Amino acid sequence: MKICFQINNIIAEVEIKQPLISDIPYLQNLNSKWQFNALNGNTEKGFLSGLFDEAFFRTLIKEEAIIAAYSNNTLIAYMLTANNANLNILKTHKEEVEKLKNNLVINKNAKVAIGIQTAVEEDYHGSGLIVAIRNEFRKMLCNKFQYLFTTISKNNQRSFASATKYGWKKVGEDEHHYFLLLTV
């Protein structure tokens, strides 16, 4: 899908598609750029908790569990689901999804994509790109999942505000995170 956005008073054509194996270094770079530790405490524009390696991105590409956006053939954003990872926070995701099913918030047989993570180059913040990526990601996953589930740190108010503005529903929280659900 190709779409145009106005970025810094310039019209930028953006293509949203599945990334290639050759894009892995760029995915890793964008992922590491937004890590909490890499931001030196400047988290007002958001941050990521999950740091992913080459093997992880390779698996996501193979399983069609990631989508990316490009401008002038440069990777500028991605959205992924980390269903097959065993990171600590993903154990919490799985537990919370089971609670949602047991409490009949969602159907007991629903398939839920967990560990949703989005990274966007700063120039594209506020452009609407994340909405376009999310819509394409949902289309890509609609035959596999009925819901997307993620957590957002309570320290990451920018990301929480953006997510809830664009359809994510808060379905719970703990001391450190909001739990969010989005219908595919």
trRosetta pair geometry for C-beta under 8 A, 3 or more apart (Angstrom, degrees):
i j d omega theta_ij theta_ji phi_ij phi_ji
1 15 7.1 153 81 -155 44 56
1 16 4.8 -14 64 56 98 99
1 17 7.2 171 25 -64 63 73
1 132 7.6 -156 111 177 132 106
1 136 5.7 -142 26 -99 140 129
2 13 6.0 1 -173 -177 107 101
2 14 7.0 158 -153 82 58 43
2 15 5.0 -26 -96 -97 77 75
2 16 7.8 -179 -83 16 29 70
3 13 7.6 157 82 -154 29 58
3 14 5.5 -25 67 64 78 93
3 16 7.0 11 13 -6 110 110
3 132 5.5 -130 50 -142 163 154
4 11 5.4 0 -175 -175 119 100
4 12 6.8 153 -155 77 65 41
4 13 5.4 -36 -96 -97 78 60
4 14 7.2 150 -104 14 25 79
5 11 7.5 155 80 -154 32 54
5 12 5.3 -23 65 62 83 94
5 14 5.8 20 4 -8 110 126
5 124 6.9 53 112 -136 158 92
5 127 4.5 52 -175 168 134 125
5 128 6.4 -172 -119 59 111 96
5 129 5.8 -25 -74 -66 160 94
6 9 6.9 6 -179 -112 101 20
6 10 7.1 150 -155 71 60 31
6 11 5.8 -35 -97 -95 66 59
6 12 7.5 145 -112 14 15 81
6 127 7.1 -170 65 -141 54 99
7 10 5.7 -34 72 65 72 84
7 11 8.0 112 23 -126 72 13
7 12 4.7 4 18 -4 120 130
7 71 8.0 -1 12 -136 155 168
7 123 5.5 57 -171 153 123 102
7 124 6.2 -40 -106 -92 127 64
7 127 5.9 -17 -84 -101 85 142
8 123 6.5 -46 -24 -157 115 106
12 71 4.9 -3 175 -144 118 135
12 72 7.8 -76 -152 -20 95 94
13 71 6.8 145 79 -135 49 78
14 69 5.2 4 179 -175 116 108
14 70 6.8 152 -158 74 65 40
14 71 5.0 -39 -98 -78 75 89
14 76 7.0 -85 -127 50 112 137
14 129 6.4 -77 151 -122 178 109
14 132 7.5 107 94 95 132 152
15 69 7.0 158 80 -154 41 57
15 70 5.0 -18 60 60 92 96
15 71 7.8 163 16 -79 70 40
16 67 6.3 30 178 164 92 113
16 68 7.3 -175 -147 94 57 35
16 69 4.9 -23 -96 -98 77 80
16 70 7.9 176 -80 18 32 70
16 132 6.1 -158 -43 137 151 103
16 133 5.9 -164 -129 -101 131 64
16 136 4.7 168 133 0 136 170
17 67 7.1 -154 125 -156 13 83
17 68 6.8 -26 71 63 55 76
17 70 7.4 -29 33 9 97 112
18 61 7.0 120 170 -143 101 74
18 64 6.2 -47 -118 -129 141 79
18 66 7.0 101 -144 88 75 69
18 67 6.0 -64 -90 -111 54 62
18 68 7.1 71 -162 19 19 87
18 140 7.5 138 -70 -130 100 144
19 23 4.0 -111 -172 71 111 150
19 24 7.8 132 138 -62 129 50
19 27 6.3 91 158 -61 173 124
19 57 7.9 -42 90 -179 139 107
19 61 5.9 -86 83 -104 87 109
19 66 6.1 -35 24 112 109 114
19 67 7.6 149 -16 -156 81 21
19 68 4.1 59 -59 1 102 138
19 75 7.0 30 -112 -110 120 127
19 78 6.9 -21 -34 -110 134 120
20 23 5.0 110 56 -7 67 101
20 61 7.1 75 -161 -153 15 140
21 24 6.0 -14 -175 -25 49 112
21 58 6.4 37 -127 -121 92 81
21 61 6.0 171 -76 104 61 162
23 26 5.1 -63 -168 47 68 113
23 27 5.7 73 133 -28 88 101
23 61 7.9 148 57 -93 105 137
23 68 6.5 -151 160 23 156 173
23 75 5.8 115 -158 -65 110 140
24 27 5.5 -53 -142 36 35 113
24 28 6.2 34 159 -18 67 105
24 54 5.4 63 163 -137 136 79
24 57 4.7 143 -131 101 91 137
24 58 6.4 2 -97 -63 140 74
24 61 7.5 -83 -74 -23 94 141
25 28 5.7 -54 -147 38 32 112
25 29 6.2 36 153 -24 65 106
26 29 5.5 -47 -144 33 33 115
26 30 6.5 31 156 -15 64 103
26 74 7.7 -166 -146 -166 142 59
26 75 4.0 118 141 33 134 138
27 30 6.1 -57 -149 38 29 106
27 31 6.1 30 152 -19 64 111
27 52 7.8 -46 135 86 105 120
27 57 4.9 136 95 -131 144 145
27 66 7.6 26 -131 169 143 152
27 68 7.1 -92 -89 -93 100 134
27 75 6.7 -81 -65 161 59 162
27 78 5.9 38 -128 -33 93 161
28 31 5.5 -57 -145 40 30 115
28 32 6.1 23 160 -15 67 108
28 52 7.0 -126 -109 88 73 78
28 53 7.2 26 -113 -143 120 30
28 54 6.6 -28 -63 -74 138 66
28 57 6.5 -101 -56 -21 84 149
29 32 6.1 -58 -143 39 26 104
29 33 6.2 34 155 -29 62 107
30 33 5.6 -50 -146 27 30 118
30 34 6.9 9 163 -3 61 109
30 75 6.4 -108 -31 121 137 112
30 76 7.9 135 -104 -166 140 17
30 77 7.4 179 -169 -108 154 25
30 78 6.5 128 91 9 145 108
30 119 4.8 137 145 120 105 135
30 121 7.0 -77 -125 -66 110 77
31 34 6.8 -79 -160 42 25 95
31 35 7.3 46 147 -50 62 93
31 48 6.5 -93 -159 87 64 165
31 50 7.7 -60 -163 102 113 75
31 51 6.5 127 145 -137 109 52
31 52 5.5 -75 -177 39 163 93
31 78 7.9 -34 -62 51 88 131
31 117 8.0 46 -122 136 98 137
31 119 5.9 -141 -89 -28 50 163
32 35 5.6 -27 -156 -12 44 119
32 38 6.2 114 160 -56 68 156
32 51 6.5 55 -98 -137 71 99
33 38 6.2 -144 -157 121 23 151
33 119 7.5 115 63 -172 98 130
34 38 7.2 40 48 65 6 125
34 39 7.3 21 -154 -58 38 114
34 46 6.8 -11 -160 111 117 92
34 47 5.7 174 169 -141 77 47
34 48 4.5 75 110 -1 103 106
34 119 5.0 -167 18 -131 150 108
35 38 4.3 83 63 4 91 108
35 39 7.1 -164 88 -17 48 88
35 47 6.8 32 167 -170 16 96
35 48 5.6 -54 -91 69 47 93
35 49 7.9 93 -139 -115 68 15
35 51 5.6 22 -101 -81 130 104
36 39 6.2 -66 -158 26 28 112
36 43 6.6 5 -131 -95 76 125
36 47 4.5 85 -84 158 65 143
36 48 7.2 -132 -30 69 72 44
36 49 6.5 23 -20 -97 119 57
39 42 4.9 -129 165 62 93 72
39 43 5.5 102 110 -76 150 67
39 47 5.6 -97 -7 -100 150 118
42 45 7.5 13 143 17 88 96
43 46 6.9 -73 -176 132 71 5
43 47 4.7 -48 -134 -23 100 125
43 155 6.4 22 111 141 153 104
43 156 6.5 -91 163 -100 117 72
44 158 6.2 96 169 -38 48 133
45 122 6.4 15 164 -121 154 100
45 125 6.3 -66 -161 -98 108 166
45 158 6.0 -80 -142 91 21 173
46 125 8.0 -179 14 -115 123 127
46 156 5.8 57 -134 -160 60 106
46 158 4.8 -108 -58 85 80 119
46 159 4.4 99 -121 -53 108 102
46 162 7.9 -28 -76 14 132 139
47 153 7.5 -21 70 36 100 137
47 156 5.9 -127 41 -102 81 116
47 159 7.8 -105 35 -24 47 135
48 51 7.5 124 114 -69 112 58
48 117 6.1 60 -137 -160 112 118
48 119 6.1 -26 -56 -82 137 105
49 89 6.3 69 115 -26 140 161
49 153 6.6 135 -57 -42 123 118
50 82 6.7 -112 -166 -58 168 162
50 85 7.8 78 -151 117 136 166
50 87 6.1 -171 -119 18 105 179
50 89 7.1 -114 -69 47 100 133
50 115 7.1 60 -52 -165 162 103
50 117 5.7 -99 48 -79 124 152
52 56 4.1 -117 -167 88 101 145
52 57 6.0 115 131 -47 121 84
52 82 7.9 -141 -89 -105 130 121
53 56 5.2 104 54 6 63 103
53 57 7.4 -132 103 1 35 89
54 57 6.0 -61 -150 41 32 105
54 58 6.1 37 153 -25 68 108
55 58 5.5 -52 -145 34 31 117
55 59 6.5 33 155 -20 64 103
56 59 5.9 -56 -155 34 29 110
56 60 6.6 28 150 -18 64 106
56 82 7.9 -6 -170 -127 116 100
56 85 6.7 27 -134 -91 113 118
57 60 5.5 -51 -147 36 37 114
57 61 6.3 38 155 -20 68 103
57 66 7.2 -6 -147 -15 71 169
58 61 6.0 -55 -151 35 28 109
58 62 6.4 28 152 -17 63 109
59 62 5.7 -57 -147 39 31 112
59 63 6.0 12 160 -4 68 114
59 65 7.8 -12 124 39 75 127
59 84 6.5 -115 150 78 136 139
60 63 6.1 -67 -141 49 26 99
60 65 4.5 -103 -149 71 74 97
60 66 4.1 56 150 -21 121 120
60 80 5.5 -20 -151 -144 147 124
60 81 7.9 154 -133 59 105 56
60 82 7.8 -44 -88 -97 116 59
61 64 7.6 23 -177 -75 30 38
61 66 6.2 -46 -74 48 55 120
63 84 7.1 154 -32 -6 171 139
64 140 6.7 -145 164 175 103 113
65 80 6.0 59 130 -160 81 81
65 81 4.9 -101 -173 58 100 88
65 82 7.7 129 146 -77 133 28
65 83 6.8 -124 -138 21 145 102
65 84 7.8 -165 -14 7 172 106
65 113 7.8 176 -146 -144 98 120
66 78 5.9 -2 -174 -174 103 116
66 79 7.1 168 -151 86 59 44
66 80 4.1 -11 -103 -102 89 96
66 81 7.7 -149 -70 23 58 60
67 78 6.7 162 85 -153 45 66
67 79 5.4 -5 57 56 92 90
67 80 7.7 -178 22 -76 56 55
67 133 6.3 165 103 -163 115 85
67 136 5.6 177 173 110 159 108
67 137 4.8 -145 23 -87 137 81
67 140 5.8 174 -63 -1 127 159
68 75 5.6 -37 178 -138 130 102
68 77 6.6 159 -158 88 59 54
68 78 4.5 -25 -101 -98 78 87
69 75 7.4 108 77 -156 48 56
69 76 5.3 -58 100 66 95 91
69 77 4.1 13 40 54 114 101
69 78 7.3 -154 14 -71 72 42
69 120 7.9 14 46 -119 131 85
69 124 7.8 159 100 -175 141 169
69 129 6.1 130 150 -175 176 115
69 132 7.5 85 -97 95 134 111
69 133 5.6 -82 -41 -84 121 112
70 73 5.9 4 173 -127 125 21
70 74 6.2 147 -157 65 77 33
70 75 5.7 -42 -97 -92 80 45
70 76 6.4 139 -119 8 25 89
71 74 5.8 -31 69 58 66 90
71 76 5.1 25 10 -22 102 143
71 124 8.0 177 -18 -74 141 128
75 78 7.2 3 -177 -48 113 101
76 120 7.0 22 145 -155 77 63
76 121 4.5 -73 -159 9 78 124
76 123 7.8 -70 -152 63 120 102
76 124 5.7 95 158 -20 122 148
76 129 7.5 -66 114 -177 118 159
77 118 7.2 3 -174 -174 99 85
77 119 6.4 -174 -144 95 58 56
77 120 4.2 6 -109 -109 111 71
77 121 6.5 -103 -59 4 75 76
77 124 6.3 -94 -49 85 122 152
77 129 5.9 157 -12 140 162 126
77 130 7.2 -139 -161 -87 149 65
77 133 5.7 -104 122 -70 130 154
78 118 7.1 -167 94 -141 50 51
78 119 5.7 13 48 50 83 90
78 133 7.7 171 -158 -161 15 141
79 116 6.9 -3 -174 -168 92 90
79 117 7.2 175 -148 87 49 45
79 118 4.6 -8 -102 -100 83 87
79 130 8.0 115 -67 -149 121 72
79 133 5.0 142 -14 148 125 115
79 134 6.4 152 -95 -85 168 55
79 137 4.6 -64 94 -72 134 151
80 115 7.7 -36 113 119 86 93
80 116 7.2 168 85 -144 44 47
80 117 5.4 -11 57 56 91 89
80 118 7.9 172 18 -77 62 46
81 113 4.0 -54 -135 180 150 113
81 114 6.7 99 -166 60 94 32
81 115 5.9 105 -168 74 52 84
81 116 5.6 -20 -97 -88 72 66
81 141 7.1 86 -14 -100 145 145
81 145 7.8 -174 -119 -26 171 160
81 148 7.0 -119 -95 -131 116 94
82 85 4.3 -30 174 19 103 124
82 87 7.1 -10 148 18 144 119
82 90 6.0 -107 109 -93 114 132
82 114 6.7 -67 69 102 73 73
82 115 3.0 -79 50 121 101 147
82 116 7.8 -147 9 -56 83 22
82 117 6.7 42 -26 -4 115 112
83 113 5.9 -81 -58 -142 115 63
83 114 5.7 109 -97 43 66 82
83 115 6.5 -158 -54 32 38 116
85 90 5.5 155 91 -27 91 165
85 115 6.3 126 46 -127 117 173
86 90 6.5 -133 -138 73 20 129
86 91 7.4 42 -165 -57 65 92
87 90 4.7 91 59 2 78 108
87 91 7.7 -136 96 -10 45 80
87 115 7.5 110 44 -117 118 131
88 91 5.9 -51 -164 21 37 112
88 92 7.3 33 145 -12 65 101
89 92 5.4 -49 -162 33 46 116
89 93 6.6 54 140 -25 70 98
89 115 7.5 118 102 -108 100 88
89 151 6.2 -128 -178 45 115 138
89 177 7.8 123 -145 -65 111 159
90 93 5.0 -39 -147 29 45 119
90 94 6.5 47 153 -19 67 98
90 114 6.1 114 -146 124 85 124
90 115 5.0 -8 -103 -72 104 120
91 94 5.8 -51 -151 35 33 110
91 95 6.4 33 150 -17 64 107
92 95 5.6 -56 -147 39 32 112
92 96 6.1 29 156 -18 67 108
92 151 6.8 15 104 -44 124 151
92 174 7.7 -88 -160 1 133 148
92 177 7.5 98 133 47 150 151
93 96 6.0 -61 -147 38 26 107
93 97 6.3 27 156 -20 64 107
93 114 3.9 122 147 -168 137 128
93 115 5.8 -111 -15 -51 171 70
93 149 5.8 137 -163 114 99 116
93 150 7.4 -20 -115 -119 120 29
93 151 6.5 -122 -81 -20 88 106
94 97 5.8 -53 -146 35 30 111
94 98 6.6 32 153 -19 63 104
94 114 6.4 -65 -65 -49 63 174
95 98 5.7 -55 -154 34 31 112
95 99 6.6 34 149 -20 64 103
96 99 5.4 -48 -151 33 37 115
96 100 6.5 41 149 -21 65 100
96 149 7.0 173 93 178 111 136
96 151 7.9 122 17 -70 160 106
96 171 7.8 122 166 97 113 110
96 172 6.2 -161 -152 66 117 142
96 179 5.2 -144 -176 -134 153 145
97 100 5.5 -49 -151 32 36 114
97 101 6.5 35 150 -17 65 103
97 106 7.9 -40 -160 50 74 137
97 112 4.8 -170 -142 73 136 156
97 114 6.4 -92 -38 -79 139 120
97 149 5.5 -131 -80 -13 106 174
98 101 5.6 -54 -150 38 34 112
98 102 6.1 31 153 -17 68 108
99 102 5.7 -56 -141 41 31 109
99 103 5.9 17 161 -6 67 113
99 172 7.5 39 97 -49 137 166
100 103 6.1 -63 -139 48 24 101
100 105 4.2 -77 -160 60 79 121
100 106 5.0 29 141 18 111 102
100 112 8.0 98 68 -75 137 159
100 149 7.9 -153 6 -104 154 136
100 171 6.2 18 -100 154 120 143
100 172 7.9 -128 -71 -12 94 128
100 181 7.0 125 -124 -76 159 147
101 104 7.6 29 178 -77 31 30
101 105 7.5 -70 -57 47 23 79
101 106 5.9 -48 -85 74 61 87
101 107 7.3 -14 -128 106 84 29
101 108 4.8 96 -174 -118 104 53
101 110 6.8 -156 -98 38 102 100
102 108 7.8 74 -74 -107 38 94
104 108 7.7 -33 -100 -50 63 86
105 171 6.2 106 168 -156 156 125
105 181 7.8 154 137 3 124 169
106 110 4.7 -63 152 22 113 157
106 112 7.2 85 112 -71 162 122
106 146 7.4 152 -169 100 121 123
106 147 6.1 -53 -126 -27 153 153
106 181 7.3 -149 -52 -161 130 151
107 110 4.3 119 66 -41 88 97
107 146 7.3 2 43 85 115 165
110 146 4.6 -94 -153 55 96 134
110 147 6.0 35 160 4 130 113
111 144 6.5 -116 122 151 143 56
111 145 4.8 -121 111 -118 97 56
111 146 5.7 114 52 5 69 84
111 147 7.7 171 91 32 46 73
112 145 6.2 85 -126 -154 16 109
112 146 7.0 -46 -77 59 59 78
112 147 4.6 -19 -116 73 84 101
112 148 7.4 147 -165 -106 72 13
112 149 5.1 26 172 -9 119 120
112 181 8.0 -53 -139 -131 121 99
113 116 6.5 75 119 -66 102 96
113 141 5.9 -33 -40 -165 151 150
113 144 7.3 67 -65 107 110 109
113 145 4.3 -39 -28 -97 96 170
113 147 7.1 -161 28 98 71 51
113 148 5.0 -25 69 -111 104 66
113 149 6.9 169 83 22 49 72
113 184 7.5 87 11 -68 117 128
114 149 4.9 -22 -106 71 71 103
114 150 7.3 150 -161 -81 52 50
115 150 6.9 72 -152 -110 6 77
116 148 5.0 49 -57 179 144 112
116 149 7.0 159 -4 76 107 31
116 150 4.0 -80 51 -66 97 121
116 182 7.9 -6 -5 28 171 122
117 150 7.4 156 -63 -130 48 127
118 130 6.1 75 165 -139 148 105
118 133 6.9 128 -137 104 117 138
118 134 7.5 -29 -91 -72 145 91
120 124 5.1 -113 173 84 107 111
120 125 6.1 135 105 -76 121 66
120 129 6.1 141 -139 90 131 123
120 130 5.7 -75 -53 -71 149 97
120 133 7.8 -158 -85 5 110 154
121 124 5.2 73 69 13 82 106
122 125 5.5 -26 -158 -9 47 116
124 127 4.8 -72 -164 19 62 135
124 129 4.6 -12 172 15 119 152
128 131 5.2 -45 -169 32 67 117
128 132 6.4 68 137 -20 81 100
129 132 5.6 -58 -153 38 38 111
129 133 6.2 36 153 -18 71 106
130 133 5.6 -52 -144 39 33 112
130 134 6.1 37 155 -22 66 106
130 162 6.8 21 89 168 158 130
130 166 7.4 -174 110 8 105 171
131 134 5.7 -53 -145 37 29 112
131 135 6.4 30 154 -20 63 106
131 166 5.6 -142 -100 -136 93 140
132 135 5.8 -54 -148 34 30 111
132 136 6.5 25 155 -13 64 107
133 136 5.9 -60 -149 40 31 107
133 137 6.0 33 153 -22 67 109
134 137 5.5 -54 -144 37 30 114
134 138 6.3 33 155 -22 64 104
134 166 6.8 110 52 139 164 136
134 182 7.9 -71 -171 162 120 163
135 138 5.8 -52 -150 33 29 112
135 139 6.7 31 151 -18 62 103
136 139 5.6 -51 -151 35 35 113
136 140 6.3 37 150 -22 66 106
137 140 5.5 -54 -149 35 32 114
137 141 6.3 11 158 -4 66 113
138 141 6.1 -68 -142 48 28 98
138 142 6.2 53 156 -60 65 93
138 148 7.5 -89 -96 -28 85 128
138 182 7.7 -97 -93 131 118 118
138 184 5.1 175 -152 -151 87 68
139 142 5.8 -29 -146 -12 29 119
141 144 5.2 -77 -163 51 67 106
141 145 4.9 -16 161 35 110 108
141 148 7.5 85 91 -72 157 101
141 184 5.6 -104 99 -137 103 137
142 145 7.5 -79 -113 59 19 65
142 184 5.2 176 -104 148 63 113
145 148 6.9 83 127 -68 142 61
145 184 5.2 123 100 -33 86 155
146 183 7.0 -37 161 -148 71 70
146 184 5.6 -155 -170 33 20 109
147 181 5.5 -18 -171 -166 125 97
147 182 6.6 143 -161 73 70 45
147 183 6.0 -45 -103 -107 74 42
147 184 6.1 -130 -77 -14 18 90
148 181 7.2 150 79 -158 54 47
148 182 4.4 -11 56 59 103 101
148 184 6.2 112 -27 -68 86 87
149 179 7.3 -9 -168 -174 96 87
149 180 7.1 158 -153 86 50 53
149 181 5.4 -12 -101 -102 76 73
149 182 7.9 -167 -71 23 35 70
150 163 7.7 -123 73 -136 128 150
150 168 7.5 -49 47 -137 108 139
150 179 7.9 170 90 -153 38 48
150 180 5.3 -16 64 63 80 101
151 177 4.0 1 -175 -179 116 140
151 178 6.7 154 -157 74 62 47
151 179 5.7 -29 -101 -99 79 58
151 180 7.2 157 -99 16 26 83
152 156 5.3 -117 177 78 91 119
152 159 5.1 -162 -146 107 128 113
152 160 4.8 167 112 -79 145 82
152 163 6.3 -160 -42 9 151 152
152 177 6.5 139 67 -156 33 81
152 178 5.0 -13 58 54 89 101
152 180 6.4 30 -3 -8 105 128
153 156 4.3 86 64 0 92 106
153 159 7.9 62 44 56 77 130
153 176 6.3 -39 -137 162 75 85
153 177 5.9 -54 -100 -100 38 74
154 157 7.8 21 175 -67 46 74
154 160 7.7 28 -123 -51 39 151
154 173 7.4 74 -74 -161 112 122
154 176 6.0 -142 11 -174 105 34
154 177 6.4 -134 -28 -91 81 20
154 178 6.4 118 -80 -29 72 85
156 159 4.4 -7 148 32 112 116
156 160 6.1 128 100 -22 76 92
157 160 5.4 -57 -142 40 36 113
157 161 6.0 37 159 -22 70 105
158 161 6.0 -56 -149 35 26 109
158 162 6.4 23 154 -16 62 109
159 162 5.7 -56 -146 39 32 111
159 163 6.1 32 157 -21 67 108
160 163 5.9 -55 -144 36 28 110
160 164 6.3 16 163 -8 65 110
160 178 5.7 89 -122 27 120 149
161 164 6.4 -62 -144 43 25 101
161 165 6.1 31 156 -26 62 111
162 165 5.7 -57 -148 33 27 115
162 166 6.5 -4 164 5 63 113
163 166 6.5 -81 -153 49 24 91
163 168 4.0 -21 162 33 94 144
163 180 5.8 -9 147 -155 139 168
164 168 5.5 -79 -83 72 44 88
164 169 7.5 87 -126 -102 79 27
164 170 6.5 -10 -98 -33 119 96
164 180 7.5 -121 -72 -121 77 126
167 182 5.7 72 119 -132 101 104
167 183 7.9 -95 167 37 116 80
168 180 4.2 16 172 -180 120 126
168 181 6.9 140 -160 63 72 28
168 182 4.9 -54 -101 -67 68 103
169 180 6.6 147 71 -154 37 70
169 181 5.3 -31 63 63 92 83
169 182 7.2 152 12 -82 76 50
170 173 7.0 -4 -173 -49 112 101
170 178 5.4 -61 -126 -173 106 114
170 179 6.9 98 -160 71 62 57
170 180 5.8 -42 -95 -96 49 75
171 179 5.3 -73 69 107 80 101
171 180 6.7 133 12 -122 87 21
171 181 4.7 33 -18 -2 137 117
172 178 7.8 149 91 -167 45 51
172 179 4.0 1 67 46 87 130
173 177 6.4 -164 -149 99 68 51
173 178 4.9 -30 -101 -112 101 52
173 179 6.0 -153 -75 6 41 82
174 177 5.6 24 45 48 91 81
174 179 7.7 69 -11 -34 82 106
